[in-house]
Amino acid sequence: MFISPNIPIRNLETFDRSIRHPNLWIWDAWTCSHDDQLHMYCLALAKENAGLAIAPSARNQYQFHIRHFKSAIDSTDWIDAGAFLLPADSSERNIWSGSILPHSSGALVAYTDIRWRKPDTPFVQSICLGWSNSFDRYSGPPASVLSDPVRDHAQILDLGYYLSDIEDIGSVNGEDGGPILAWRDPFLFEDEGKLHAIWCAKIAPSVPAIAHAEIVQIDDGRYLAHLHPPIELPDAHTYTQAELPKIWREELSGDWLMMVSACDRKQERQPDSEVKKELRLYRSANVRGPWCAWSEHGSRLQTPPYAFGASPYFCRGSKSSPRFVVPLTEQAPSSDLLTMKSDVELDFREVLNA
């Protein structure tokens, strides 16, 4: 079962561009802007519990929480706004990455719920969505489970996705020789007045894809997902996981851009030092594709060293040139590991000039 750590209170210092939190390991970022304020959310874990240090490499043994940081829309300063969302009150549950979208005087909040069903299956993942009347702390009705690989196993397979047998869903040993279950990291967006979500998926044990669903709210307030067949990426055979997808429309070209955090992890017990991590970018005139690499030279983006799980945001008056919050992995130098850089600019000139 997961260890339930303490949740550090807000730190009162101001962080300029780099968020090196004295009490938290932080990773996986997602952002939104609302009322001239920029909100950044991420996964977080205390650096120590009951007086004992928590090693970054051991963090999957602990329950995480979603942390919230705030900034003025054109500022480079961030403040710690505290815990936004905690996992369910059970040592068998955890919370992984998601997204947030301003909606109806509040925010739609998507996240990954994790269940530890039995000793060797700690990674059972469900896609959840709820509405909060606050951007500072989740406050609203209980979230709906949009998609669950156990509950919806047959439907997911029928649409062309890959899942292991039900009894092996979430196995610590991965799936049929590949990495662990990929049914996580939902990202919300709107297109032509309709609500959509994409998330991390697979079409084979070691071949990543992107799940795509249209989201509707029914009369009792719950949200339902109409799942579409997988979105296939043109070079997915060159890596094993396409995580933390982000999608946005490029203002000048009108194309959709989709960024994923890609890695070549073979299985969960593989040391992080052996895993190559990078950001990849794709473009398409249509959400359903076909998608192609953003550049004639391929899909890889030039990023700061050790970048993974980045999120775009836009400053006022600059809708065609995103800046990025960029988490740094546990392979970064000790002063930077599991910290964040903000106000990072990536070179998109080939997109802008298309």
C-alpha positions in Angstrom: 0.0 0.0 0.0 1.1 3.6 -0.4 2.7 5.5 2.4 0.7 8.6 3.4 3.2 11.5 3.9 2.8 14.8 5.6 1.6 17.7 3.3 3.9 20.8 3.8 2.1 24.1 4.3 2.5 27.0 1.9 6.0 28.3 1.6 5.9 32.1 1.8 9.0 32.9 -0.4 8.7 34.2 -3.9 10.3 32.1 -6.6 11.7 33.9 -9.7 11.6 31.8 -12.8 13.0 28.7 -11.1 10.9 27.0 -8.4 13.3 25.2 -6.1 10.9 24.4 -3.3 12.7 23.8 0.0 10.1 21.2 1.3 8.8 19.6 -1.9 9.8 17.4 -4.8 7.8 18.7 -7.7 7.3 17.4 -11.3 4.8 17.2 -14.2 3.4 20.6 -14.9 0.1 21.9 -16.3 -1.1 25.5 -16.6 -4.1 27.7 -17.2 -4.7 31.5 -17.1 -7.8 33.2 -15.6 -8.5 36.8 -14.6 -4.9 38.0 -15.4 -3.4 35.3 -13.2 -1.4 32.3 -14.4 -2.0 29.0 -12.5 0.5 26.2 -12.5 -0.3 22.8 -11.1 2.1 19.9 -10.6 2.6 16.6 -8.7 4.3 17.1 -5.4 5.7 15.1 -2.5 7.3 16.2 0.7 11.1 15.8 0.8 10.8 14.0 4.2 8.3 12.1 6.2 8.4 11.5 10.0 11.9 13.0 10.0 13.2 10.7 7.4 14.3 11.9 3.9 12.3 10.7 0.9 14.6 9.8 -2.0 13.3 10.9 -5.4 13.8 7.4 -6.7 11.5 6.0 -4.0 8.7 8.4 -4.6 6.2 5.9 -6.1 5.9 4.3 -2.7 4.2 7.4 -1.4 0.9 9.2 -2.0 1.3 12.4 -4.1 -0.8 15.6 -4.1 -1.4 18.2 -6.7 0.3 21.4 -5.8 -0.7 24.9 -7.0 1.5 27.9 -7.8 0.4 31.3 -9.0 1.8 34.2 -10.9 0.6 37.4 -12.4 0.1 36.8 -16.2 3.1 38.8 -17.3 5.4 38.2 -14.2 8.2 35.7 -13.8 7.5 35.4 -10.0 5.7 32.5 -8.5 4.1 31.9 -5.1 3.2 28.6 -3.5 -0.6 28.5 -3.2 -0.6 25.2 -1.3 -2.2 21.8 -2.0 -5.0 21.9 -4.6 -6.1 18.3 -4.6 -5.3 15.3 -2.4 -5.7 11.6 -3.2 -8.7 9.6 -1.9 -8.5 8.9 1.8 -7.2 5.4 1.4 -3.7 3.9 1.5 -4.7 2.0 -1.7 -5.1 5.2 -3.7 -2.9 7.8 -5.3 -3.2 10.7 -7.7 -1.3 11.4 -10.9 -1.2 14.1 -13.4 -4.0 15.9 -15.2 -5.1 19.3 -16.4 -7.4 22.3 -15.6 -9.6 24.4 -17.8 -11.6 27.5 -16.9 -15.3 26.7 -17.3 -18.6 28.1 -16.0 -17.3 30.5 -13.4 -15.0 27.8 -12.1 -12.6 25.2 -13.4 -12.9 21.7 -14.9 -10.3 19.5 -13.2 -9.0 16.3 -14.8 -6.6 13.9 -13.1 -5.5 10.3 -13.0 -6.7 8.2 -10.1 -4.5 5.3 -9.1 -5.6 2.1 -7.4 -3.3 -0.4 -5.8 -5.6 -3.4 -6.3 -3.3 -6.2 -5.1 0.4 -6.5 -4.2 1.8 -6.7 -7.8 -0.7 -4.2 -9.4 0.0 -0.8 -7.9 -0.7 1.2 -11.1 -4.3 0.8 -12.0 -5.2 4.1 -13.7 -8.5 5.8 -14.2 -9.3 9.1 -16.0 -11.4 11.4 -13.7 -13.1 14.8 -14.2 -14.8 17.2 -11.8 -15.8 20.8 -11.6 -14.3 23.1 -8.9 -15.6 26.6 -8.0 -12.1 27.6 -7.0 -8.7 27.6 -8.7 -7.0 27.5 -5.3 -8.3 24.2 -3.9 -10.6 21.6 -5.4 -14.1 22.5 -4.2 -17.1 20.9 -5.9 -19.0 17.7 -6.5 -17.1 14.4 -6.5 -15.3 13.7 -9.8 -16.7 11.4 -12.4 -14.7 8.4 -13.7 -14.6 9.0 -17.4 -12.7 5.9 -18.4 -11.3 2.9 -16.4 -9.3 0.1 -18.1 -10.9 -2.5 -15.9 -14.5 -1.3 -16.0 -14.3 -0.4 -19.7 -11.8 -3.1 -20.8 -13.8 -4.5 -23.7 -14.8 -1.1 -25.2 -11.2 0.1 -25.1 -9.9 -2.9 -26.9 -12.7 -2.8 -29.5 -11.7 0.7 -30.4 -8.1 -0.4 -31.2 -6.2 0.4 -28.0 -3.9 -2.1 -26.3 -4.5 -3.3 -22.7 -3.2 -6.4 -20.9 -5.6 -9.0 -19.5 -7.8 -7.6 -16.8 -6.0 -9.5 -14.0 -2.7 -7.9 -15.0 -4.0 -4.3 -15.4 -1.6 -2.0 -13.5 1.1 -4.7 -13.0 4.5 -3.5 -11.6 6.1 -5.8 -14.2 4.7 -3.9 -17.2 2.5 -5.3 -20.0 3.6 -8.2 -22.1 7.3 -7.2 -22.1 6.6 -3.5 -22.4 6.3 -0.7 -19.8 3.5 -0.2 -17.4 -0.2 0.5 -18.2 -0.6 3.8 -20.1 -4.1 5.2 -19.4 -3.3 8.5 -17.6 -2.5 12.2 -17.8 -5.8 13.6 -19.2 -5.6 17.0 -20.9 -8.7 19.1 -21.5 -9.4 21.4 -24.4 -12.3 22.9 -26.4 -12.9 22.8 -30.1 -15.9 24.4 -31.8 -17.8 24.7 -28.6 -17.3 21.0 -27.6 -15.2 19.7 -24.6 -12.5 17.2 -25.4 -9.8 15.3 -23.6 -6.7 13.5 -24.7 -4.5 11.2 -22.6 -1.6 8.7 -22.6 -2.4 5.3 -24.2 -0.9 2.4 -26.2 -1.7 0.4 -29.3 0.8 -2.3 -28.5 2.8 -3.3 -25.4 5.6 -0.9 -26.3 4.0 1.4 -28.9 2.5 4.6 -27.5 -0.6 6.4 -28.8 -3.0 9.2 -27.6 -6.5 8.5 -26.4 -9.1 11.0 -27.5 -12.6 11.5 -26.1 -15.5 14.0 -26.4 -16.8 14.9 -23.0 -20.5 15.6 -22.2 -22.3 16.4 -18.9 -25.6 14.6 -18.3 -28.6 15.8 -16.3 -27.4 14.5 -12.9 -24.2 16.5 -13.2 -21.9 13.6 -14.0 -19.5 13.7 -17.0 -19.3 11.0 -19.6 -16.6 10.3 -22.2 -17.4 9.2 -25.8 -14.1 7.5 -26.6 -12.7 7.7 -30.1 -10.2 5.3 -31.7 -6.5 6.1 -30.8 -4.6 8.9 -32.3 -1.4 7.4 -33.8 1.9 9.3 -33.8 4.1 9.0 -36.9 7.3 8.0 -35.1 5.9 6.2 -32.1 7.9 3.1 -32.8 11.0 5.0 -31.8 10.0 5.3 -28.1 7.7 3.4 -25.7 5.7 6.0 -23.8 4.0 9.3 -24.9 3.1 10.9 -21.6 1.6 14.2 -20.4 0.1 15.3 -23.8 -0.7 19.0 -24.3 -2.6 20.4 -27.3 -3.2 23.9 -28.5 -4.1 25.8 -31.7 -1.3 27.8 -33.3 -2.7 31.2 -34.0 -0.9 32.1 -37.3 -1.2 28.7 -39.1 -4.4 27.6 -37.6 -2.9 24.1 -37.1 -3.2 22.1 -33.9 0.1 21.5 -32.1 0.5 18.5 -29.7 3.4 18.1 -27.4 4.2 14.8 -25.6 6.9 13.9 -23.1 8.4 10.8 -24.6 10.7 8.2 -23.1 12.1 4.8 -23.9 11.4 3.1 -20.6 11.2 -0.7 -21.0 9.7 -1.5 -17.5 9.1 0.2 -14.2 12.0 -1.3 -12.3 14.5 0.0 -14.8 16.8 2.7 -13.2 15.8 6.2 -14.3 19.4 6.8 -15.3 18.9 4.3 -18.2 15.8 6.0 -19.6 16.1 8.6 -22.3 13.5 11.4 -21.9 12.6 14.2 -24.4 9.9 16.5 -25.6 8.3 15.8 -29.0 6.0 18.1 -31.0 3.5 17.2 -33.7 1.1 19.2 -35.9 -2.1 18.6 -37.7 -4.9 20.6 -39.4 -7.4 18.4 -37.5 -7.5 17.0 -33.9 -8.1 13.5 -35.3 -5.1 13.8 -37.6 -3.2 12.7 -39.5 -0.4 14.1 -37.3 3.1 14.7 -38.5 6.4 15.8 -36.9 6.5 19.6 -36.4 9.7 19.9 -38.4 11.1 18.2 -41.5 14.0 17.2 -39.2 11.7 15.2 -36.9 9.5 15.6 -33.8 12.2 16.2 -31.2 12.3 19.6 -29.5 15.5 21.3 -28.3 14.9 21.8 -24.6 16.9 22.6 -21.5 18.8 19.5 -20.2 16.7 17.1 -18.1 13.4 18.5 -19.2 10.3 16.4 -19.0 6.6 17.1 -18.5 6.5 20.7 -19.7 3.5 22.9 -20.2 2.9 25.9 -22.5 1.4 29.2 -21.5 0.8 32.5 -23.2 1.7 36.0 -22.0 -0.7 38.9 -22.7 -0.6 39.9 -26.4 1.5 36.9 -27.4 -1.0 34.2 -28.5 1.4 32.8 -31.2 4.5 32.4 -29.1 4.1 30.2 -26.0 6.4 30.2 -23.0 6.9 27.0 -21.0 7.1 25.7 -17.5 9.7 23.0 -17.6 10.1 20.4 -14.8 13.6 18.9 -14.4 13.9 15.2 -13.8 15.7 13.4 -11.0 18.8 13.1 -13.2 19.4 16.8 -13.0 22.2 18.2 -10.8 21.3 18.0 -7.1 20.3 21.7 -6.9 17.8 21.3 -9.7 16.4 17.8 -9.5 12.6 17.7 -9.3 12.4 21.5 -9.6 10.7 23.7 -12.2 12.0 26.3 -14.7 9.5 28.9 -16.0 9.6 31.5 -18.7 11.4 29.1 -21.0 11.2 29.7 -24.7 11.5 26.9 -27.2 12.4 27.4 -30.9 9.2 27.0 -33.0 10.3 29.1 -36.0 9.5 26.3 -38.5 5.9 26.2 -37.2 5.5 30.0 -37.1 6.8 30.3 -40.7 4.8 27.4 -42.1 
